[in-house]
Amino acid sequence: MELPIDVRVPLSVGEVARRSGVTIATVHFYEAKGLIQGWRSEGNQRRYARDVLRRVAIIRIAQRAGIPLATIKAALDELPSGRVLTAKDWKHLSTIWRDMLTDRIRGLTQLRDQLDGCIGCGCLSMDDCPLRNPGDRLRQFGDGAVLLEKDTMPQS
């Protein structure tokens, strides 16, 4: 017979890493970035509430989808801390990220479709490059790959 897990018993950094499939360094990194929270025990060891496992899982899923850590943090900051994230929480997060991912997919598809026109050139400084210089707006700054040359780069 399995013993029930006492949710009040905190996890060590090693347990969080092992159970979530990340390295200890990654757990520390997530904490340093404010994505997860822990505390120091009386013996000065890092401890984490069990709800951190779900947060790490969500962070990993979001990272795999290419969502920047700052965006992940902003979304997680909107959710209550100190409790396991629910299906409702996940729906909220996925709704936020779905539109962003749809826009990114649309942009990547457009890039892929336009890329064929530049394969022969390779320099991305054609008179009318839809990838690097849409509408040839950089022509006023000189010939060639002006974005790659510091001396002729436009000042903002």
Secondary structure by P-SEA (a helix, b strand, c coil): ccccccccccccaaaaaaaacccaaaaaaaaaaccbbbbbcccbbbbbccaaaaaaaaaaaaaaacccaaaaaaaaaaccccccccaaaaaaaaaaaaaaaaaaaaaaaaaaaacccccccccccccccccccccccccccccccccccccccccc
